[in-house]
Amino acid sequence: MSDLQIEPLELQFPFELKKQISCSMQVTNKSENHVAFKVKTTNPKKYCVRPNTGVVMPNSSCDVTVTMQAQKEAPPDMQCRDKFLLQSVVVNSLISSKDITPETFNKDFGNQVDEFKLRVAYVPPPQPPSPVREGSEEGSSPKASVSENGTVNQASDLNMMSKGVPETNGITSEVNAFISKLTEEKQSAIQQNNRLRQELELVRHQCHSSTAGVPIKYVIIAGLIGMVLGYVLNGILLGYLLKRT
């Protein structure tokens, strides 16, 4: 059983033409031994590995970065046939990275060498985040949108604004019409009240000149009706105006 663990076992490169692309893997030593490693590839001119050799201390990890050189063209099927090989061997605790030689991983010298084969895959590059539409946040002011032919579309925005704005023109005309109607009715009531007053005066004179006369209570009732009618019309007008505001 190997003393090292490799994560991941597949190197994934977000492929883009004419751009260097890097990915990383982590080499973890969960044993009590010092373990040396070396990374090889089937296409060394295409990749740069840092570090490509090293010694992992007991219960520690080492990050390895693999950089693919900028490519001028993409493979037809976007399949990569390159492979990597990571070799590892237990070494003396006094050996450091500079002491590692090709013979360290030579099985002919009696070394127990473990090997990990790593695949390479091309994946789509990350997509940029979708732009946030202006005015979509709560509380933001509506803005005009531009159509494909370059014209400004403000109809929807005006409709949105009209929902929250009272129709002052319609209310004003309605109030004016109602006020005019009440004014006419008030004038008519005043005229009727004046006629009742004149008739009251006439009846009073007739009461003095006639023995039979007209009962005074009818005259008083007629006058009260005219005054009450005037107050009622004024109250209706005032109540309507307060309700609309």
Contacts in CASP RR format, 6 or more apart in sequence:
PFRMAT RR
TARGET T0000
AUTHOR 0000-0000-0000
METHOD contacts of the structure
MODEL  1
MSDLQIEPLELQFPFELKKQISCSMQVTNKSENHVAFKVKTTNPKKYCVR
PNTGVVMPNSSCDVTVTMQAQKEAPPDMQCRDKFLLQSVVVNSLISSKDI
TPETFNKDFGNQVDEFKLRVAYVPPPQPPSPVREGSEEGSSPKASVSENG
TVNQASDLNMMSKGVPETNGITSEVNAFISKLTEEKQSAIQQNNRLRQEL
ELVRHQCHSSTAGVPIKYVIIAGLIGMVLGYVLNGILLGYLLKRT
2 88 0 8 1.000
2 114 0 8 1.000
2 116 0 8 1.000
3 29 0 8 1.000
3 30 0 8 1.000
3 31 0 8 1.000
3 33 0 8 1.000
3 35 0 8 1.000
3 88 0 8 1.000
3 90 0 8 1.000
3 114 0 8 1.000
4 27 0 8 1.000
4 28 0 8 1.000
4 29 0 8 1.000
4 35 0 8 1.000
4 37 0 8 1.000
4 56 0 8 1.000
4 86 0 8 1.000
4 88 0 8 1.000
4 114 0 8 1.000
4 116 0 8 1.000
5 27 0 8 1.000
5 28 0 8 1.000
5 30 0 8 1.000
6 25 0 8 1.000
6 26 0 8 1.000
6 27 0 8 1.000
6 28 0 8 1.000
6 86 0 8 1.000
6 116 0 8 1.000
6 118 0 8 1.000
7 25 0 8 1.000
7 26 0 8 1.000
7 28 0 8 1.000
8 25 0 8 1.000
9 116 0 8 1.000
9 118 0 8 1.000
9 119 0 8 1.000
10 118 0 8 1.000
10 119 0 8 1.000
10 120 0 8 1.000
10 121 0 8 1.000
11 23 0 8 1.000
11 25 0 8 1.000
11 66 0 8 1.000
11 84 0 8 1.000
11 118 0 8 1.000
11 119 0 8 1.000
11 120 0 8 1.000
11 121 0 8 1.000
12 23 0 8 1.000
12 121 0 8 1.000
12 122 0 8 1.000
12 123 0 8 1.000
13 21 0 8 1.000
13 23 0 8 1.000
13 68 0 8 1.000
13 80 0 8 1.000
13 120 0 8 1.000
13 121 0 8 1.000
13 122 0 8 1.000
13 123 0 8 1.000
14 21 0 8 1.000
14 122 0 8 1.000
14 123 0 8 1.000
14 124 0 8 1.000
14 125 0 8 1.000
14 126 0 8 1.000
15 21 0 8 1.000
15 71 0 8 1.000
15 74 0 8 1.000
15 78 0 8 1.000
15 122 0 8 1.000
15 123 0 8 1.000
15 124 0 8 1.000
15 125 0 8 1.000
16 125 0 8 1.000
17 70 0 8 1.000
17 71 0 8 1.000
17 72 0 8 1.000
17 73 0 8 1.000
17 74 0 8 1.000
18 70 0 8 1.000
18 71 0 8 1.000
18 72 0 8 1.000
19 70 0 8 1.000
20 67 0 8 1.000
20 68 0 8 1.000
20 69 0 8 1.000
20 70 0 8 1.000
21 67 0 8 1.000
21 68 0 8 1.000
22 65 0 8 1.000
22 66 0 8 1.000
22 67 0 8 1.000
22 68 0 8 1.000
23 65 0 8 1.000
23 66 0 8 1.000
24 63 0 8 1.000
24 64 0 8 1.000
24 65 0 8 1.000
24 66 0 8 1.000
25 63 0 8 1.000
25 64 0 8 1.000
25 66 0 8 1.000
25 118 0 8 1.000
26 61 0 8 1.000
26 62 0 8 1.000
26 63 0 8 1.000
26 64 0 8 1.000
27 37 0 8 1.000
27 56 0 8 1.000
27 61 0 8 1.000
27 62 0 8 1.000
27 63 0 8 1.000
27 64 0 8 1.000
27 86 0 8 1.000
28 56 0 8 1.000
28 60 0 8 1.000
28 61 0 8 1.000
29 35 0 8 1.000
29 56 0 8 1.000
29 57 0 8 1.000
29 58 0 8 1.000
29 59 0 8 1.000
29 60 0 8 1.000
29 61 0 8 1.000
30 59 0 8 1.000
31 58 0 8 1.000
31 59 0 8 1.000
32 58 0 8 1.000
32 59 0 8 1.000
33 58 0 8 1.000
33 90 0 8 1.000
34 55 0 8 1.000
34 56 0 8 1.000
34 57 0 8 1.000
34 58 0 8 1.000
34 90 0 8 1.000
34 91 0 8 1.000
34 92 0 8 1.000
34 93 0 8 1.000
34 95 0 8 1.000
35 55 0 8 1.000
35 56 0 8 1.000
35 88 0 8 1.000
35 89 0 8 1.000
35 90 0 8 1.000
35 91 0 8 1.000
36 53 0 8 1.000
36 54 0 8 1.000
36 55 0 8 1.000
36 56 0 8 1.000
36 88 0 8 1.000
36 89 0 8 1.000
36 90 0 8 1.000
36 91 0 8 1.000
36 95 0 8 1.000
36 97 0 8 1.000
36 100 0 8 1.000
36 104 0 8 1.000
36 105 0 8 1.000
37 53 0 8 1.000
37 54 0 8 1.000
37 55 0 8 1.000
37 56 0 8 1.000
37 62 0 8 1.000
37 86 0 8 1.000
37 87 0 8 1.000
37 88 0 8 1.000
38 52 0 8 1.000
38 53 0 8 1.000
38 54 0 8 1.000
38 86 0 8 1.000
38 87 0 8 1.000
38 88 0 8 1.000
38 100 0 8 1.000
38 104 0 8 1.000
38 105 0 8 1.000
39 49 0 8 1.000
39 52 0 8 1.000
39 53 0 8 1.000
39 64 0 8 1.000
39 66 0 8 1.000
39 84 0 8 1.000
39 85 0 8 1.000
39 86 0 8 1.000
40 84 0 8 1.000
40 85 0 8 1.000
40 86 0 8 1.000
40 87 0 8 1.000
41 47 0 8 1.000
41 49 0 8 1.000
41 82 0 8 1.000
41 83 0 8 1.000
41 84 0 8 1.000
41 85 0 8 1.000
42 82 0 8 1.000
42 83 0 8 1.000
42 84 0 8 1.000
43 82 0 8 1.000
45 69 0 8 1.000
46 68 0 8 1.000
46 69 0 8 1.000
46 82 0 8 1.000
47 66 0 8 1.000
47 67 0 8 1.000
47 68 0 8 1.000
47 69 0 8 1.000
47 82 0 8 1.000
47 84 0 8 1.000
48 66 0 8 1.000
48 67 0 8 1.000
48 69 0 8 1.000
49 64 0 8 1.000
49 65 0 8 1.000
49 66 0 8 1.000
49 67 0 8 1.000
50 64 0 8 1.000
50 65 0 8 1.000
50 67 0 8 1.000
51 62 0 8 1.000
51 64 0 8 1.000
51 97 0 8 1.000
52 64 0 8 1.000
53 97 0 8 1.000
53 100 0 8 1.000
54 62 0 8 1.000
54 97 0 8 1.000
54 100 0 8 1.000
55 91 0 8 1.000
55 95 0 8 1.000
55 96 0 8 1.000
55 97 0 8 1.000
55 100 0 8 1.000
56 62 0 8 1.000
66 84 0 8 1.000
74 122 0 8 1.000
75 122 0 8 1.000
78 122 0 8 1.000
79 122 0 8 1.000
80 120 0 8 1.000
80 121 0 8 1.000
80 122 0 8 1.000
81 120 0 8 1.000
82 120 0 8 1.000
83 117 0 8 1.000
83 118 0 8 1.000
83 119 0 8 1.000
83 120 0 8 1.000
84 117 0 8 1.000
84 118 0 8 1.000
84 120 0 8 1.000
85 115 0 8 1.000
85 116 0 8 1.000
85 117 0 8 1.000
85 118 0 8 1.000
86 115 0 8 1.000
86 116 0 8 1.000
86 118 0 8 1.000
87 105 0 8 1.000
87 113 0 8 1.000
87 114 0 8 1.000
87 115 0 8 1.000
87 116 0 8 1.000
88 113 0 8 1.000
88 114 0 8 1.000
88 115 0 8 1.000
88 116 0 8 1.000
89 104 0 8 1.000
89 105 0 8 1.000
89 111 0 8 1.000
89 112 0 8 1.000
89 113 0 8 1.000
89 114 0 8 1.000
90 112 0 8 1.000
91 100 0 8 1.000
91 104 0 8 1.000
103 109 0 8 1.000
104 111 0 8 1.000
105 111 0 8 1.000
105 113 0 8 1.000
106 113 0 8 1.000
107 113 0 8 1.000
134 140 0 8 1.000
134 143 0 8 1.000
135 141 0 8 1.000
135 142 0 8 1.000
135 143 0 8 1.000
142 157 0 8 1.000
142 160 0 8 1.000
142 161 0 8 1.000
143 157 0 8 1.000
144 152 0 8 1.000
144 153 0 8 1.000
144 154 0 8 1.000
144 157 0 8 1.000
145 152 0 8 1.000
145 153 0 8 1.000
145 156 0 8 1.000
145 157 0 8 1.000
146 152 0 8 1.000
146 153 0 8 1.000
147 153 0 8 1.000
171 244 0 8 1.000
175 241 0 8 1.000
175 244 0 8 1.000
178 240 0 8 1.000
179 237 0 8 1.000
182 233 0 8 1.000
182 236 0 8 1.000
182 237 0 8 1.000
185 233 0 8 1.000
186 230 0 8 1.000
186 233 0 8 1.000
186 234 0 8 1.000
186 237 0 8 1.000
189 226 0 8 1.000
189 229 0 8 1.000
189 230 0 8 1.000
189 233 0 8 1.000
190 230 0 8 1.000
192 226 0 8 1.000
192 229 0 8 1.000
193 223 0 8 1.000
193 226 0 8 1.000
193 227 0 8 1.000
193 229 0 8 1.000
193 230 0 8 1.000
196 222 0 8 1.000
196 223 0 8 1.000
196 225 0 8 1.000
196 226 0 8 1.000
197 223 0 8 1.000
199 222 0 8 1.000
200 219 0 8 1.000
200 222 0 8 1.000
200 223 0 8 1.000
203 214 0 8 1.000
203 219 0 8 1.000
204 219 0 8 1.000
206 213 0 8 1.000
206 214 0 8 1.000
207 213 0 8 1.000
207 214 0 8 1.000
207 216 0 8 1.000
END
